[in-house]
Amino acid sequence: MVASASSPKVQFNVYLPAELVRDLKHRAIDEGVSLSALVERIAAQYVSDTEGGTR
C-alpha cells in the first residue's frame, strides 16, 4: 500500500553517499519540488513497482 500525499508525515534518518544526496538535491531543484517530495515519489514508485514481488 502506498500512502497518499495527504497522509501524516514522519521523519526518519537515512544515510546516503554525499554525491547521491547532492544529485538528488539538484534534481529536486530542477523539477521545482522539495527534496522530501522527490524522495517520497521515488520511494512510492519503488514500492508500487515491487508490490507482489520479492523485496
Backbone torsions as a table, in degrees:
resi	resn	phi	psi	omega
1	MET	NA	131.4	178.6
2	VAL	-104.0	132.5	-179.1
3	ALA	-71.2	149.7	176.5
4	SER	-84.6	166.7	-179.0
5	ALA	-62.0	-23.4	-178.6
6	SER	-88.4	-1.0	178.9
7	SER	-66.3	148.8	176.2
8	PRO	-58.9	145.1	-178.5
9	LYS	-101.1	148.5	172.4
10	VAL	-128.9	156.3	-179.6
11	GLN	-106.8	140.6	173.1
12	PHE	-149.8	157.0	-177.6
13	ASN	-96.8	138.1	176.2
14	VAL	-132.2	132.8	179.1
15	TYR	-100.3	119.8	-178.2
16	LEU	-128.4	158.4	176.1
17	PRO	-60.5	141.0	-176.7
18	ALA	-55.7	-39.6	-179.0
19	GLU	-63.6	-39.7	178.3
20	LEU	-65.2	-43.0	178.7
21	VAL	-61.1	-44.1	178.9
22	ARG	-60.3	-45.5	179.6
23	ASP	-63.2	-40.7	178.0
24	LEU	-63.8	-42.3	178.2
25	LYS	-61.0	-44.6	179.1
26	HIS	-63.7	-41.5	179.3
27	ARG	-62.8	-42.8	178.4
28	ALA	-60.6	-44.1	178.1
29	ILE	-61.8	-45.7	-180.0
30	ASP	-59.5	-36.0	-178.7
31	GLU	-88.8	-5.9	178.5
32	GLY	71.1	31.6	178.6
33	VAL	-127.0	165.3	176.7
34	SER	-74.5	159.2	176.1
35	LEU	-59.9	-41.4	178.5
36	SER	-60.5	-43.6	-179.9
37	ALA	-64.3	-40.4	179.0
38	LEU	-64.0	-48.0	-179.2
39	VAL	-65.1	-38.7	177.2
40	GLU	-60.6	-45.7	179.9
41	ARG	-61.9	-44.2	179.6
42	ILE	-62.7	-46.1	-178.5
43	ALA	-65.6	-42.0	179.6
44	ALA	-63.9	-39.8	178.4
45	GLN	-64.7	-41.7	178.3
46	TYR	-60.8	-47.4	-179.1
47	VAL	-63.4	-43.1	179.4
48	SER	-62.3	-42.3	-179.5
49	ASP	-67.5	-27.9	-175.2
50	THR	-102.4	-0.7	179.0
51	GLU	-59.4	134.2	-179.6
52	GLY	85.5	-12.0	178.2
53	GLY	-105.9	-173.4	177.1
54	THR	-83.8	143.4	-179.0
55	ARG	-112.1	NA	NA
